Amino acid sequence: MRYIPLGRRAIVRQLEEKTKVAIPGSVMQAERALGEIVAVKEDEGLKPGDRIIYNEFYGSYVPYEQDLLILNIDDILAIKKDE
């Protein structure tokens, strides 16, 4: 099935792995979820296949698709680039 996000949203496939993110101004690190963009509007600066870091408690699950989330673009913390 194909999904097309509306507004400033993206469809994200949740990945099993987690990542540690340093919190600016603190010595603490927070654990964040990794995902992969499945669908997004072209003008959002993201593209399908981009790996992202997001807060795992944000977004709405897609019914009958356990690994897909509808996530607001503003809830995406970073794009993960493997160099």
N, C-alpha and C positions, 0 to 999 in steps of 0.2 A: 504494500500500500504506500502511496506517496502523500506526504504532508507538505503544505505550504504555510509557513508562519505568517501571521498578520501583525501589523504594527511593528514595533521595535522588539521583535522576538526572534528566537532561533530554536530550531529543533536540534537537540543534542543527544548523542548516544553516550550513555554512561560507560566509563571504562572502570575495570576492577581496581586498578591501582590508585594510590593516593600520593600526594606530594606535600612536602613541608614548605611553607612560605614564611619568610621573616617578616615580622611586624615592624614597620618603621618606628623609630623612637623607643624601641623596646628590645630587650634581649630574648624575648619569647618568640617561639615559632608556632604557627597554627597549621593543622593538617587540613588540606583542601582536596576536593575531588577533581579528577581529570575526566574530560569528555572530548568527544569529537563532533564537530559541526556536521549535521546531516543536511540541513536546509536553512537558508537565511537570505534576506533581500540583498541584492548586489551592492547597494550603497551603504552598507553597515561596516565596511572595512574587514569583513570576515568572508571566508569562502568554505564550501563543503570540503571536509578533510582536515581543516585546521584543528589542532589539538589545543584545548583551552583548559584553564584552571578556573573553577567556580566554587562558591560556597555550597556544600552539599545539601543544605537545608532550604535552598531556594528552588523555585520552579514548580511545575505541575506535571505529573506523570501523564503520558499519553495512554488513554484507555486501551487495554488488550496488547500493549507493547511495553513490557516490563523494563526494558533498558532505554527507553526514550523519554526525554523531558522536554517540556516547552519552557524556555528560559528567557527572561527579559535580557536584552543586550546589556543593560546597566548592571546586571548581576554577574557578568563575566568579568573576572579579575585580571586575566592576562591570556595571551596566546603563548603556548609553549613551543619554542623553536629548538630543535635538536641540531646542534652544530658539531 
